[in-house]
Amino acid sequence: MTAEQFSQIAATIPLNPGIYKYFDEKDELVYVGKAKSLRKRVSSYFTKTFTTYKTHELVQRIRRIEFTIVGSEQDAFLLENSLIKQFQPKFNINLKDDKSYPFIVIKNEPFPRVFLTRRKINDGSEYLGPFTSVGRVRELLDFVKSNVQLRTCQLNLADSQIKKGKYKVCLEYHLGNCKGPCEGLQTAEDYAEGLVQLRNILKGNLGPLMQQFKKEMRQYAANMQFEKAGITRKKIQHLESYEARSVIVGKHLSNADVFSIARDGDLAYINYLMVETGTIVQTHTTEVETHLQETDAEVLAFTAAQLRETFNSMAKELILPMPIEYPEDGIVQTIPKGGDKKKLLELSEKNVQYFREELRRKQMLQLQGKTPDERRQVLVQLMEDLQLSELPVHIECFDNSNFQGSYPVSAMVCFRDGVESKKDYRHFNVKTVQGINDFATMKEVVHRRYKRLMEEKQSMPQLVIIDGGKGQLSAAMESITDLGLTGMMTVVGLAKNEEEIFFPGDTESIKLPYNSESLHLVRRIRDEVHRFGITFHRKQRSRGTFTNELEHIEGIGKKTADLLLKRFRSVNKIRQVSEEELSEVIGPTRAKLIRAHFTVLDAPQDPSTTRP
């Protein structure tokens, strides 16, 4: 649909809140969106100039538009999430999580059995969950069995059958795991109390059960039944031990859902913690594929809604790293700055980072486990994706590293035939660059690396990756040109965190196919140069190899320099703050020395005094 074609129907689009659906030439649903005003939102697709290729591609495919008017923004939000989950349009966020989850079912029958299932049947039974892990469900059921006496047999315990005396108690009764309802030794009311205890355990609410056990223990002791009192005491200790492992923050916390996000370009990873009365009762991390450069807040809002629905959350508080549009009545958003809720958010962030790193590790193990022919196929794919003139059997990648704006170093890693060649790794202490200048640093280390290879008459890599933006790529190309190596290797820039690849002189970036083997290889190379550079940097700092720029100022010692860095985090920030702010930290005398030093450095030079 062109802008002209859209202009003919624009006036017919309602101004109400609602959802809109885009269909392609095959009449397939390709995108679902929500809007406070349908006309304004849909019009923006045809009147704006989009900078992203995927949004432009979406608009090019639109042949038909449908609308659904709803009563409020909240209704639009819920309907959008429902339709995306149902139809999974190719341009919408895709929650890559299609597995079935286990439930604990309380069967609709006399003296209900309790067991694990993945199938929800509309038979009047009560289903608790779902849960994120079968192992977690089995652990819970074992814990319940050791503390609550519920039957595990499959007998028909209808009242008429029990009265006929058809059944005899089994070993579970004699072991103390069942109270014998099959022989009429337990009433339905007493059994129902056990089910209440089960629900409390699953919610992490162990207080009522412990109070009941303590009451029973005192009664047993008063009646001189010390053996039973001892058994009950062990149950109390078991509950206390379980509670100590489960309560992460504090019992005073109300129910809450905690979400955090980590991002790798078009991929996002979301961790979800379900908290009930200070106990984490569910934890789950999922992978999300984005398509239209959705923001972190948009991805988080969509995923939070889907996960809360999947796990039947009723919590009225969301603990988040950022505000999101979540128009559900009664929901409170908390972005914690400290305290127990901040600890919960940090725990969620640790989980999401671990999930991301574990995923990358598995991807790399898959690559390392390939045969030479399989690895060659990955390199062939990378060659085709980047349109290289020859197979990149030798790849090198450079990255700069600094600490709080100080102490610059660089690192280079080498991959041969798709795997690390650690004997060829190199790190560089920057020699010619003063202060933090990523462009000049990259120019220096690239020049040093390939000048050395030329002098030693070694082979050049087919592909060189500069981990940085266009500026660092341009700086690297200056060295390649100076050395006369233009055309002898392909040099590309890899945008930080975005996994977008730039060629010298190009205005548009390219992205490797989502989840392709070639993308996995590029990610692995980038992660390896980060790891290698950071490890080297830490070693240098621990050896005291670095000299802080501030220590070169006469009258300023290491303690003063460290004090300033601790407060202002970097030399560049210290350079910018006023003398008054410096005085608050180190006193007026030393503040004047530092301010004078940077005033001289920052003063414009007289061209007549500049050396040719």
C-alpha positions as CSV (number, residue, x, y, z in Angstrom):
1,M,0.0,0.0,0.0
2,T,1.5,3.3,-1.0
3,A,1.1,6.6,0.8
4,E,-1.3,7.8,-1.9
5,Q,-3.5,4.7,-1.5
6,F,-3.5,5.2,2.2
7,S,-4.5,8.8,2.0
8,Q,-7.7,7.7,0.3
9,I,-8.8,5.7,3.4
10,A,-7.1,7.7,6.2
11,A,-10.2,9.7,7.0
12,T,-12.2,6.5,7.5
13,I,-10.0,5.3,10.2
14,P,-11.5,5.9,13.7
15,L,-9.8,8.1,16.3
16,N,-10.7,5.7,19.1
17,P,-8.3,3.4,21.0
18,G,-8.0,-0.1,19.6
19,I,-5.8,-2.5,17.7
20,Y,-4.9,-2.6,14.0
21,K,-4.0,-5.6,11.9
22,Y,-1.8,-5.5,8.7
23,F,-2.3,-8.1,6.0
24,D,0.0,-8.8,3.0
25,E,-0.8,-9.7,-0.6
26,K,-1.5,-13.4,0.4
27,D,-3.9,-12.0,3.0
28,E,-1.7,-13.3,5.8
29,L,-1.6,-11.4,9.1
30,V,1.9,-9.8,9.3
31,Y,1.6,-7.3,12.2
32,V,-0.7,-6.4,15.1
33,G,-0.4,-3.1,17.0
34,K,-2.3,-1.1,19.6
35,A,-3.0,2.6,19.7
36,K,-4.6,5.3,21.8
37,S,-5.8,6.8,18.5
38,L,-6.0,4.4,15.6
39,R,-5.9,7.0,12.9
40,K,-2.8,8.8,14.3
41,R,-0.9,5.6,14.9
42,V,-1.6,4.0,11.5
43,S,-1.0,7.2,9.6
44,S,2.5,7.5,11.1
45,Y,3.5,4.4,9.1
46,F,2.7,6.1,5.8
47,T,3.8,9.7,6.6
48,K,7.2,9.1,8.4
49,T,10.5,8.3,6.8
50,F,11.7,5.2,8.6
51,T,15.4,4.7,9.3
52,T,15.1,0.9,9.8
53,Y,15.0,-1.5,6.9
54,K,12.5,-3.8,8.6
55,T,9.9,-1.1,9.3
56,H,10.2,-0.1,5.6
57,E,9.8,-3.7,4.6
58,L,6.7,-4.0,6.7
59,V,5.0,-1.0,5.1
60,Q,5.9,-2.3,1.6
61,R,4.0,-5.5,2.4
62,I,0.8,-4.0,3.7
63,R,-2.2,-4.6,1.4
64,R,-5.1,-4.6,3.8
65,I,-5.8,-3.0,7.2
66,E,-8.4,-4.1,9.8
67,F,-9.3,-2.3,13.0
68,T,-11.0,-3.3,16.3
69,I,-12.2,-0.5,18.4
70,V,-12.0,-1.1,22.2
71,G,-13.2,0.8,25.2
72,S,-9.8,1.8,26.7
73,E,-6.0,1.7,26.3
74,Q,-6.0,-1.2,28.7
75,D,-8.3,-3.2,26.6
76,A,-6.1,-2.5,23.5
77,F,-3.1,-3.7,25.4
78,L,-4.7,-7.0,26.5
79,L,-6.2,-7.6,23.0
80,E,-2.9,-7.0,21.2
81,N,-1.1,-9.4,23.5
82,S,-3.8,-12.0,23.0
83,L,-3.7,-11.7,19.2
84,I,0.1,-11.8,19.0
85,K,0.1,-15.0,21.2
86,Q,-2.6,-16.6,19.0
87,F,-1.3,-15.7,15.5
88,Q,2.4,-14.9,16.0
89,P,2.6,-12.4,13.1
90,K,6.1,-12.4,11.5
91,F,6.8,-8.7,12.3
92,N,5.7,-8.7,15.9
93,I,7.8,-9.6,18.9
94,N,8.2,-13.3,19.1
95,L,8.4,-15.0,22.5
96,K,10.5,-18.0,21.7
97,D,8.9,-20.2,24.4
98,D,6.5,-22.8,23.0
99,K,6.9,-25.6,25.5
100,S,4.2,-26.9,27.8
101,Y,4.6,-26.4,31.5
102,P,3.8,-28.8,34.3
103,F,0.9,-28.3,36.7
104,I,0.0,-29.8,40.1
105,V,-3.5,-31.1,39.9
106,I,-5.9,-31.6,42.8
107,K,-8.2,-34.1,41.3
108,N,-12.0,-33.6,41.4
109,E,-12.9,-36.8,43.4
110,P,-13.5,-37.9,46.9
111,F,-10.2,-37.4,49.0
112,P,-8.6,-35.8,45.9
113,R,-5.3,-37.2,44.7
114,V,-2.4,-34.7,44.1
115,F,0.0,-35.3,41.2
116,L,2.0,-33.8,38.4
117,T,0.5,-33.3,34.9
118,R,1.1,-31.4,31.7
119,R,-2.6,-31.8,30.5
120,K,-5.3,-29.5,31.7
121,I,-8.7,-31.3,31.4
122,N,-12.0,-29.5,31.9
123,D,-13.2,-32.0,34.5
124,G,-13.7,-29.7,37.5
125,S,-10.2,-30.5,39.0
126,E,-8.1,-27.7,40.4
127,Y,-4.8,-27.0,38.6
128,L,-2.0,-25.2,40.5
129,G,0.7,-23.6,38.4
130,P,2.0,-23.8,35.8
131,F,5.5,-24.3,37.0
132,T,8.7,-23.6,35.1
133,S,10.5,-26.9,35.9
134,V,9.4,-30.5,36.2
135,G,12.2,-31.0,38.7
136,R,10.9,-28.1,40.8
137,V,7.4,-29.7,40.8
138,R,8.7,-33.1,41.9
139,E,10.8,-31.4,44.6
140,L,7.7,-29.7,45.9
141,L,5.6,-32.9,45.8
142,D,8.3,-34.7,47.8
143,F,8.4,-31.9,50.3
144,V,4.6,-32.0,50.6
145,K,4.6,-35.7,51.0
146,S,7.0,-35.5,53.9
147,N,5.0,-32.9,55.7
148,V,1.3,-33.3,54.7
149,Q,-0.5,-36.7,54.8
150,L,-2.3,-37.1,51.5
151,R,-3.1,-40.3,49.7
152,T,-1.1,-41.5,46.6
153,C,-3.2,-44.5,45.7
154,Q,-5.7,-44.6,42.8
155,L,-8.6,-46.2,44.7
156,N,-12.2,-45.1,44.2
157,L,-12.8,-43.6,47.7
158,A,-16.5,-42.9,47.2
159,D,-18.4,-43.0,50.5
160,S,-20.3,-46.1,49.5
161,Q,-17.1,-48.0,48.7
162,I,-15.5,-47.2,52.1
163,K,-18.7,-48.2,54.0
164,K,-18.6,-51.6,52.3
165,G,-15.1,-52.1,53.7
166,K,-13.7,-53.0,50.3
167,Y,-10.2,-51.6,51.1
168,K,-7.4,-52.1,53.6
169,V,-4.7,-49.6,54.5
170,C,-1.4,-50.0,52.7
171,L,2.3,-49.5,53.5
172,E,2.0,-45.7,53.1
173,Y,-0.4,-45.7,56.2
174,H,2.1,-47.7,58.3
175,L,4.9,-45.3,57.2
176,G,2.9,-42.3,58.5
177,N,2.5,-40.8,55.0
178,C,-1.3,-41.3,54.8
179,K,-4.1,-41.3,57.5
180,G,-6.1,-44.2,55.9
181,P,-9.2,-42.6,54.4
182,C,-9.7,-45.9,52.5
183,E,-10.8,-47.5,55.8
184,G,-12.6,-44.5,57.0
185,L,-9.8,-43.6,59.4
186,Q,-9.8,-39.9,58.1
187,T,-12.7,-37.6,57.6
188,A,-13.1,-35.6,54.4
189,E,-12.9,-32.4,56.5
190,D,-9.5,-33.4,57.9
191,Y,-8.3,-34.3,54.4
192,A,-9.4,-30.9,53.1
193,E,-7.2,-29.3,55.8
194,G,-4.2,-31.1,54.3
195,L,-5.1,-29.6,50.9
196,V,-5.1,-26.1,52.4
197,Q,-1.7,-26.8,53.8
198,L,-0.6,-28.0,50.3
199,R,-1.8,-24.7,48.8
200,N,0.1,-22.7,51.5
201,I,3.3,-24.6,50.8
202,L,3.1,-23.9,47.0
203,K,2.6,-20.2,47.8
204,G,5.6,-20.1,50.1
205,N,3.3,-19.4,53.1
206,L,4.7,-21.8,55.6
207,G,3.7,-20.0,58.7
208,P,0.2,-21.5,59.3
209,L,1.6,-25.0,58.8
210,M,4.4,-24.5,61.2
211,Q,2.0,-23.1,63.8
212,Q,-0.2,-26.1,63.4
213,F,2.8,-28.5,63.8
214,K,4.0,-26.6,66.9
215,K,0.5,-26.9,68.4
216,E,0.4,-30.7,67.7
217,M,3.9,-31.1,69.2
218,R,2.9,-29.5,72.4
219,Q,-0.2,-31.7,72.6
220,Y,1.8,-34.9,72.0
221,A,4.3,-33.8,74.7
222,A,1.5,-33.0,77.1
223,N,0.1,-36.5,76.5
224,M,3.5,-38.1,77.0
225,Q,3.6,-39.2,73.3
226,F,7.2,-38.2,72.9
227,E,7.9,-40.3,69.8
228,K,5.2,-38.5,67.9
229,A,6.3,-35.2,69.3
230,G,9.8,-35.9,68.0
231,I,8.5,-36.8,64.5
232,T,6.5,-33.5,64.4
233,R,9.6,-31.6,65.7
234,K,11.5,-33.0,62.7
235,K,8.8,-31.7,60.4
236,I,9.0,-28.2,61.9
237,Q,12.8,-28.3,61.4
238,H,12.3,-29.4,57.8
239,L,9.9,-26.5,57.2
240,E,12.3,-24.1,58.8
241,S,15.2,-25.4,56.6
242,Y,13.0,-25.1,53.5
243,E,11.9,-21.6,54.4
244,A,15.6,-20.5,55.0
245,R,16.5,-21.7,51.5
246,S,13.4,-20.1,49.9
247,V,13.1,-16.6,51.5
248,I,15.5,-14.4,49.6
249,V,14.6,-11.0,50.9
250,G,12.0,-10.6,53.7
251,K,8.6,-11.9,54.8
252,H,7.2,-8.4,55.0
253,L,7.2,-8.1,51.2
254,S,3.9,-8.4,49.5
255,N,3.4,-10.4,46.3
256,A,5.3,-9.1,43.3
257,D,6.6,-9.9,39.9
258,V,10.2,-9.0,39.1
259,F,11.4,-8.6,35.6
260,S,14.8,-7.7,34.1
261,I,16.1,-7.6,30.5
262,A,19.4,-8.1,28.7
263,R,19.8,-7.3,25.0
264,D,21.8,-8.5,22.0
265,G,20.6,-6.6,19.0
266,D,17.4,-8.2,17.8
267,L,17.5,-10.7,20.6
268,A,16.3,-9.9,24.1
269,Y,16.4,-12.1,27.3
270,I,13.9,-11.6,30.0
271,N,14.1,-13.0,33.5
272,Y,10.9,-13.4,35.6
273,L,10.8,-14.0,39.4
274,M,7.4,-14.6,41.0
275,V,7.5,-13.5,44.6
276,E,4.9,-14.4,47.2
277,T,5.3,-13.3,50.8
278,G,9.0,-12.8,50.4
279,T,9.6,-16.2,48.8
280,I,10.6,-16.8,45.2
281,V,8.1,-19.4,44.1
282,Q,8.8,-19.3,40.3
283,T,11.8,-18.3,38.2
284,H,11.9,-18.3,34.4
285,T,14.1,-16.8,31.7
286,T,13.0,-16.6,28.1
287,E,14.4,-15.5,24.8
288,V,12.5,-12.9,22.7
289,E,13.1,-12.0,19.0
290,T,12.3,-8.4,18.0
291,H,11.7,-7.1,14.5
292,L,11.1,-3.4,14.4
293,Q,13.7,-2.0,16.8
294,E,11.4,-2.1,19.7
295,T,12.8,-0.4,22.8
296,D,13.7,-2.3,26.0
297,A,10.6,-0.9,27.7
298,E,8.3,-2.2,24.8
299,V,9.9,-5.6,24.9
300,L,9.6,-5.8,28.7
301,A,5.9,-4.7,28.6
302,F,5.0,-7.3,26.0
303,T,6.9,-10.2,27.7
304,A,5.7,-9.3,31.2
305,A,2.1,-9.5,30.0
306,Q,2.6,-12.8,28.3
307,L,4.5,-14.4,31.3
308,R,2.0,-13.1,33.9
309,E,-0.8,-14.7,31.9
310,T,1.1,-18.0,31.3
311,F,1.9,-18.4,35.1
312,N,-1.4,-17.0,36.3
313,S,0.1,-14.2,38.3
314,M,-2.2,-12.1,40.4
315,A,0.5,-9.8,41.9
316,K,-0.4,-6.1,41.8
317,E,3.2,-4.9,41.9
318,L,5.9,-5.1,39.2
319,I,9.5,-4.5,40.2
320,L,11.3,-3.3,37.1
321,P,14.6,-1.7,35.9
322,M,12.6,1.0,34.0
323,P,9.1,2.3,33.7
324,I,6.9,0.5,31.0
325,E,3.5,1.1,29.5
326,Y,1.4,-1.5,31.3
327,P,-2.2,-0.1,31.4
328,E,-3.7,-2.8,33.7
329,D,-5.9,-1.5,36.5
330,G,-4.4,-1.6,40.0
331,I,-0.8,-2.4,38.9
332,V,1.9,-0.5,40.7
333,Q,5.4,-0.2,39.0
334,T,8.4,0.0,41.3
335,I,11.9,1.0,40.0
336,P,13.9,0.3,43.3
337,K,16.9,2.4,44.3
338,G,17.8,0.3,47.3
339,G,16.5,-2.1,49.9
340,D,15.0,-5.6,49.5
341,K,13.3,-4.8,46.2
342,K,16.6,-3.6,44.7
343,K,18.2,-6.9,45.9
344,L,15.4,-8.8,44.1
345,L,15.9,-6.9,40.9
346,E,19.7,-7.5,41.1
347,L,19.1,-11.2,41.6
348,S,16.9,-11.2,38.5
349,E,19.6,-9.4,36.5
350,K,22.2,-11.9,37.6
351,N,19.9,-14.7,36.3
352,V,19.3,-13.1,33.0
353,Q,23.0,-12.5,32.4
354,Y,23.8,-16.0,33.4
355,F,21.2,-17.3,30.9
356,R,22.6,-15.2,28.1
357,E,26.2,-16.3,28.8
358,E,25.2,-19.9,29.1
359,L,23.4,-19.7,25.8
360,R,26.5,-18.2,24.1
361,R,28.7,-20.9,25.7
362,K,26.5,-23.7,24.3
363,Q,26.5,-22.1,20.9
364,M,30.3,-22.0,21.0
365,L,30.5,-25.6,22.1
366,Q,28.3,-26.6,19.2
367,L,30.7,-24.8,16.9
368,Q,33.8,-26.4,18.5
369,G,32.2,-29.8,18.3
370,K,31.7,-29.5,14.5
371,T,33.9,-31.4,12.1
372,P,36.4,-29.4,9.9
373,D,33.9,-29.7,7.0
374,E,31.0,-28.4,9.2
375,R,33.2,-25.5,10.4
376,R,34.1,-24.7,6.8
377,Q,30.4,-24.5,5.9
378,V,30.0,-21.9,8.6
379,L,32.8,-19.9,7.1
380,V,31.2,-20.3,3.6
381,Q,28.0,-18.9,5.1
382,L,29.9,-16.0,6.6
383,M,31.6,-15.3,3.3
384,E,28.3,-15.3,1.5
385,D,26.5,-13.1,4.1
386,L,29.3,-10.5,4.0
387,Q,29.9,-11.0,0.2
388,L,33.6,-11.6,0.8
389,S,35.9,-12.3,-2.1
390,E,37.6,-15.3,-0.4
391,L,36.9,-17.7,2.4
392,P,37.7,-16.1,5.9
393,V,39.8,-18.9,7.3
394,H,41.9,-16.3,9.2
395,I,39.9,-13.7,11.1
396,E,41.2,-11.1,13.6
397,C,39.2,-8.8,15.8
398,F,40.4,-5.7,17.7
399,D,38.8,-4.0,20.8
400,N,39.8,-1.1,23.0
401,S,39.4,-1.3,26.8
402,N,39.7,1.3,29.6
403,F,38.7,1.7,33.2
404,Q,36.5,4.6,34.3
405,G,37.8,6.6,31.4
406,S,41.5,5.9,32.2
407,Y,44.2,3.4,31.5
408,P,43.6,2.5,27.8
409,V,44.7,-0.8,26.4
410,S,43.8,-2.8,23.3
411,A,43.4,-6.5,22.5
412,M,43.4,-8.6,19.4
413,V,42.1,-12.2,19.0
414,C,42.7,-14.6,16.1
415,F,40.4,-17.3,14.8
416,R,41.7,-19.9,12.3
417,D,39.3,-22.3,10.5
418,G,36.4,-21.1,12.8
419,V,38.1,-21.7,16.2
420,E,40.4,-19.7,18.5
421,S,44.1,-19.6,17.7
422,K,45.3,-18.5,21.1
423,K,49.0,-18.5,20.2
424,D,48.2,-15.6,17.9
425,Y,46.3,-13.5,20.5
426,R,48.0,-10.1,21.2
427,H,47.5,-7.3,23.7
428,F,48.8,-3.8,23.3
429,N,49.8,-1.1,25.9
430,V,49.0,2.1,24.1
431,K,52.2,4.1,23.4
432,T,51.5,7.2,21.4
433,V,48.0,8.3,22.6
434,Q,47.6,10.6,25.6
435,G,44.3,10.2,27.6
436,I,41.3,8.4,26.2
437,N,41.0,8.5,22.4
438,D,39.5,5.4,21.0
439,F,40.0,6.4,17.4
440,A,43.7,7.2,17.8
441,T,44.2,4.1,19.9
442,M,42.6,1.9,17.3
443,K,44.7,3.5,14.6
444,E,47.9,2.9,16.6
445,V,47.3,-0.8,17.4
446,V,46.1,-1.8,13.9
447,H,49.2,-0.1,12.4
448,R,51.5,-1.9,14.9
449,R,49.9,-5.3,14.3
450,Y,50.0,-5.3,10.5
451,K,53.4,-3.5,10.2
452,R,54.7,-6.4,12.3
453,L,53.2,-9.0,10.1
454,M,54.6,-7.3,7.0
455,E,58.1,-7.1,8.5
456,E,57.9,-10.8,9.5
457,K,56.4,-11.7,6.0
458,Q,53.5,-13.5,7.6
459,S,50.1,-14.0,5.9
460,M,47.4,-11.4,6.4
461,P,43.9,-12.3,7.6
462,Q,41.0,-12.4,5.1
463,L,38.7,-10.6,7.5
464,V,39.4,-8.0,10.2
465,I,36.7,-7.0,12.6
466,I,36.9,-3.7,14.5
467,D,34.7,-3.8,17.6
468,G,33.3,-0.3,17.5
469,G,31.4,2.2,15.4
470,K,32.2,4.0,12.2
471,G,34.8,6.3,13.8
472,Q,37.0,3.4,15.0
473,L,36.6,1.7,11.6
474,S,37.7,4.8,9.8
475,A,40.7,5.1,12.1
476,A,41.7,1.5,11.4
477,M,41.4,2.1,7.7
478,E,43.8,5.0,7.9
479,S,46.4,2.6,9.2
480,I,45.6,0.0,6.5
481,T,45.9,2.7,3.8
482,D,49.2,4.0,5.3
483,L,50.6,0.5,5.2
484,G,49.5,0.0,1.6
485,L,47.3,-2.9,2.5
486,T,44.1,-1.6,1.0
487,G,42.3,-4.4,-0.9
488,M,44.4,-7.1,0.7
489,M,41.9,-7.8,3.4
490,T,38.3,-7.0,4.3
491,V,37.9,-4.7,7.3
492,V,34.5,-4.2,8.9
493,G,33.2,-2.4,12.0
494,L,30.9,-4.2,14.5
495,A,28.6,-1.7,16.3
496,K,28.7,-2.0,20.1
497,N,25.8,-4.3,21.4
498,E,23.9,-4.1,18.1
499,E,25.6,-6.7,16.1
500,E,25.3,-4.4,13.0
501,I,28.2,-4.7,10.6
502,F,29.6,-1.6,8.7
503,F,31.8,-1.6,5.7
504,P,34.1,1.4,5.1
505,G,32.3,4.3,3.5
506,D,28.8,2.7,3.7
507,T,26.0,4.7,5.3
508,E,23.8,1.6,6.0
509,S,24.7,-1.3,8.1
510,I,23.9,-5.0,7.5
511,K,22.7,-7.6,9.9
512,L,23.5,-11.3,9.6
513,P,20.5,-13.7,9.5
514,Y,18.9,-14.2,12.9
515,N,20.3,-17.1,14.8
516,S,22.5,-18.2,11.8
517,E,25.8,-20.0,12.3
518,S,27.6,-17.1,10.9
519,L,26.1,-14.7,13.5
520,H,27.0,-17.2,16.2
521,L,30.6,-17.1,15.0
522,V,30.8,-13.3,15.0
523,R,29.3,-13.2,18.5
524,R,31.8,-15.6,19.7
525,I,34.7,-13.7,18.2
526,R,33.4,-10.4,19.8
527,D,32.8,-12.0,23.2
528,E,36.3,-13.5,23.1
529,V,38.0,-10.2,22.4
530,H,36.1,-8.6,25.2
531,R,37.1,-11.4,27.6
532,F,40.7,-11.3,26.5
533,G,40.9,-7.5,26.7
534,I,39.3,-7.2,30.1
535,T,41.5,-10.0,31.6
536,F,44.6,-8.2,30.4
537,H,43.4,-4.9,31.7
538,R,42.7,-6.4,35.2
539,K,46.2,-7.9,35.3
540,Q,47.8,-4.6,34.4
541,R,45.8,-2.7,37.0
542,S,46.7,-5.3,39.7
543,R,50.4,-5.0,38.9
544,G,50.2,-1.3,39.2
545,T,51.4,-1.0,35.6
546,F,49.2,2.0,34.8
547,T,50.0,5.5,35.7
548,N,47.0,7.8,36.3
549,E,47.1,11.0,34.2
550,L,46.3,13.0,37.4
551,E,49.5,11.7,39.0
552,H,51.6,13.6,36.4
553,I,50.3,16.9,37.9
554,E,52.9,18.3,40.3
555,G,51.5,18.3,43.8
556,I,49.0,15.5,43.2
557,G,49.8,12.0,44.5
558,K,48.2,8.6,44.0
559,K,45.8,8.9,47.0
560,T,44.4,12.2,45.8
561,A,44.0,10.8,42.2
562,D,42.3,7.7,43.5
563,L,40.0,9.8,45.7
564,L,38.9,11.9,42.7
565,L,38.4,8.8,40.5
566,K,36.2,7.2,43.2
567,R,34.0,10.3,43.3
568,F,33.9,11.4,39.6
569,R,34.5,7.9,38.0
570,S,36.8,9.1,35.1
571,V,39.5,11.6,34.2
572,N,37.2,13.1,31.5
573,K,34.6,14.0,34.1
574,I,37.2,15.4,36.5
575,R,38.4,17.6,33.6
576,Q,34.9,19.0,33.2
577,V,33.9,19.7,36.9
578,S,34.3,23.1,38.5
579,E,37.0,24.1,40.9
580,E,34.4,24.3,43.7
581,E,33.3,20.7,43.1
582,L,36.9,19.6,43.2
583,S,37.5,21.5,46.5
584,E,34.7,19.6,48.2
585,V,36.7,16.4,47.7
586,I,40.4,17.3,47.9
587,G,40.5,20.9,49.3
588,P,41.0,24.2,47.5
589,T,44.8,24.1,47.1
590,R,44.9,20.8,45.2
591,A,41.7,21.7,43.3
592,K,43.4,24.8,42.0
593,L,46.4,22.8,40.8
594,I,44.1,20.4,38.9
595,R,41.9,23.1,37.4
596,A,45.0,25.0,36.2
597,H,46.5,21.9,34.6
598,F,43.4,21.2,32.5
599,T,42.9,24.9,31.7
600,V,46.3,24.9,30.0
601,L,45.6,21.6,28.2
602,D,42.1,22.7,27.0
603,A,43.2,26.2,25.9
604,P,43.2,26.7,22.0
605,Q,46.7,26.7,20.6
606,D,48.3,29.6,18.8
607,P,48.9,28.4,15.2
608,S,52.1,30.4,15.0
609,T,53.6,28.3,17.9
610,T,52.5,24.9,16.4
611,R,55.3,22.9,15.1
612,P,54.9,21.8,11.4
